[in-house]
Amino acid sequence: MFVSNFLIGLREGLEAALIVSIVIAFLVKADRRDLLPKLWLGIGVVIVAAFGLGAILTFGPYTLSFQAQEIVGGTLSIVAVGLVTWMIFWMARTSRSIKRDIESRLEAVITGNGWGAILIAIVAVAREGLETTLFVWSTIHSETGATIAAVGALSGIAVAAVLGWSAYRGIVRINLSRFFFWTGLLLILVAAGVLAYGVGDLQEAGMFPTPVAYDLGALLPSTGVIGSLLFGMFNYTPNPSLLQVIAWWVYLVVTIPLYVAASRASSTVHNNQQQQPAARTAARNIT
């Protein structure tokens, strides 16, 4: 559980840090340092709101009946999978051109009071905060797990903040497209487990039948070392229902090929864009 939430905190945190660093660099370059205090204030408010949402999701359902808790938990787990999947595909398409895209948007809104530029960063942090909160919450299944999940996510966010600052200062260079590709694949595996667990919650609420697909309890119990690791990272259960197995496999079979195809398409577009200026330069030299 620590590893999976560290991963989501690292990835989401680095996305937010990357966008914020691009906005800050642009504001400094445009001599609009007067907007930086407003930017940090807005980001601070969004972070506090994300923590507040996490507290509501963690402690709020305790006042509900068991069936209602399972329905809420299962539904929000599926919503979290949807949001994270969208985020993974969005970054697969834009990781190579994100700096250029954000700067072009900033150029259009930098004039006047500059709130448009601030909103770009605030919305990005709010989106990542919402996705992180929902996804981390969906992996929590006990009070002890809540602590481990929180520590894992916060550790990942802290590392992301350090990496973002280091990249902004030019101390380190990060191959963002490769980083987001491989972490995206890992998160797809994590999301598949969260989806299966969410389906299990809805089944416990009586919404769907629950025939058991198989039972690996004797061979690979979830209480063993390997089983505990698989449960913490991928929500492994030794005796899943048939519907959980179907949801898990359908998600992976559909999502992974589409994700790889989206990443390759983005790489092709990026390479073509890099080749075009070189081709134009060569043509001018010939003429």
N, C-alpha and C positions, 0 to 999 in steps of 0.2 A: 504493500500500500504506500509505503514511503517512496519507493522508486517511481511508481506510476504518477503520484502527485507531484513529486519533484520534477518529473518530465513535463507535466502540464504546466506547472509554475514556471519552469525554465523557458518553455516554448512561448507561452502566452506573454510572459514577462518580457522576453526578448523582442517580441513583435511590438509591444507597447513602447519599450525603451528605444527601439529603432525608429519608430515614427516620431516620438517626442524629440529624439536627438536631431532628426532631420528638420523638424520645425524650429528647434532652438538655433541650429546652425544657420537656417535661413533668416530668422529674425535678427541674429547678430550681424550677418552679412548685409542685411537691408537696413542696418542701423535703427532697429526698432526694439532696443533693449528695454524700453519702457513697458513693453507688453509681457516681459518675463515674469514679474510678480503676479500678474493676473493669470498667467499660464500655470504657475505652480499652485496658486490658490485653487484654481479649477480642478487640477489633477488631485490635490489633496482631498477636496470635497468628494470626488468620485471614488477615491480609495476608501474613505470612511463609509460611503454608501454601500460599497461592495462588502465590507466587513459587516455592516448592518444587515444586509440581505442574507449573508451566511448565518448570522445569529438567528434570524427569523426562521430560516429553513431548518436549522438544527433543533431549536427549542420549541418552535411554534406547533409542529405536528403532535407534540406530546399531549395536547389538550383534546385531540381527536380520538375517535374510536379506532380499534385495530384495523378494521376494514378501510376506513377513511385514510389512515396513515399509509397503508399499502397502496391505495389508489394514488394518493399524492406522490409517494415515493416513486412508484413505477412510472407515472406520467412524466414527472420532472426528469427522471433518468433518461427517458426516451427523448425529451426535449433537449437535454444536455448533449446527447449523442448527435442530434440533428445540428445543433449549433457548432459543435466541435468539428463535425464533418464538413460543414460549410466553410469554417475557418481554414481547415486543412486544404480544401480545394482552392479557396481564394488565394492563399499564400502560394500554392503551387503555380497559379497563373501569374501572380504579380511580384514574386520575390526578386526577379531579375530586373524589374523596372520600377520598383516601388519608390525609389528616391526621385526619379524623373517625374513620376505621376504626381507625387505629393508636392513637389516644387512647382509644377505647373498649376496646381490648384491654389497653392499659396500665393503665387504671383497675381492671381485673379482677385484675391480677397485681402491683400496686405494693406491696401490704402484705407484711409479713414481711421476709425477707432481700432481696427485690427482684430475685432472679435471673431471674424470669420477664420482667421489663422489660428486663434486660440481654440476655437471649437473643433478644428480638425484634430488637434492633439487630444482634447478632452473626450471627444466621441470615441477615438481610438482606444484610449485607456478605459473608458466606460464599457466598451464592447468586450475588451479582453477581460476586464474585471467580472462582468456578468458570466462570460463563458467559463472562466476559472472557478468562480463560486459555484455554479451549477454542477460542473463536472466533478470538482473535488467533493462536493456534498453528496453526489450520487455514488461515490465510492465508499462512503462512511456507513458502517453497519454495526458499530458499537461505540461506547464512550471512549474506550481505549483507541479504537480505530480513528475516532475524531481527532484525538491528539496527534497520532502518527500522521494522519492525512494533512493536518494543519501545519505540522513541522515540515513535512515533505514539500508542500506547496510553497510555504514561506521561504524555505531554503532555496528552492528553484528560482523564486522571484528575486531573492537576494543575489544569487549568482548572475541572473539575467541583468540586474541593475549594474553590477560591476562590469559585466561584459559590454553593456551598452555604453557606459561611461568610458571604458577603455577604448572602444571603437571610435567614439566621438573625439577623444583626445589623440587618436592615432597610435595608441600604445599597442593594440592588437588589430589584426585583420581577420575577419570571419568570412568564410565562404558560405554566404547565407543560403544560396540555392541548395547546396549539398546538405547543410545543416537542417533546413526545413524539410527537405525530401525525406531524409532518414528518420527524423523525429516524427514526421507525418505518418510514415509507415508504422512506427511503434504505437503512435496514438490511435491508429485505425484498429490495431489489435486490442488496445485497452478499451476503445469505444465498443468493440464487438462484445466484450465481456460485460460492460455496463449495460448495453442493450439487452443482453440475455438476462442479467440480473433484474432489470426493470420489468421485463416480461414476467419473470418469476414473481415479482411483487404483485403484479396485476392478477396473476393466477392465484396467489394466496388470498387475494381479496375476493375470489370467487368469480372473476370476470371471464375466465377461460378454463377449459378442462386441463387437468394436470397429469396425464399419463407419463410415467418415467420412461425415458428413452433407453438408458442403461445405468449401471451402477458400478463405478470404479472404486468404491469405498475400501474394499479389501486390497486392491492393487495400489492405489494412489490416494490415500485419505487426505483431506484438506488440513488435517492437524499435523501432518508430517512436515519435515523441513521443505521438501520440494513442493508439496501441496500447499503449504502456507505461503511460499514464495509465489506460486502461480495464482493463488487466491488474492494475494496482496497486489499483484501487478495486473492480472487479467480477469479477476472475479471468478476464478475457477471453482466449479462445484462438482463433486464426484458423482452425483446422481441427478443430472439435469432432466427437465421435462422435455418431451418431444418438441414442443413449441419453442423452447429455449434453444435447442440444438438447431432447429430450422432457422430461427432468427439470426443466430450466430453465423451460420454458414452462408445464408443469403446475403447478409451484410458484407461479409468478407469477399465473397465471389463477385459481387457487384461493385463494391467500392474500390478494391485494390486495382483491378485493371483500369477503371476510369481514372483513378488517381495517377497511375503511371503514365497513362496516355496524356493527361493534362500536363504533367510535368515535362514530358517529351515535347509536346506542342509548344509550351512556353520556351523551352530551350531552343527549339528551331526558330521561333520568331525572334528571339534575342540574337541568335547568331546571324540571321538575315539582316537585322537592323545594324549589326556591327559591320557586316560586309558591304553594305550599301555606301557608306561614306568612303570606304577604301576604294570601291569601284569608281565612284565619281571622281576621286582624286586622281586615280590612274588615267581615267579618260581625259581629264584636263591636261595631264602631263603629256599624253600622246598628241593632243591637238596643239 
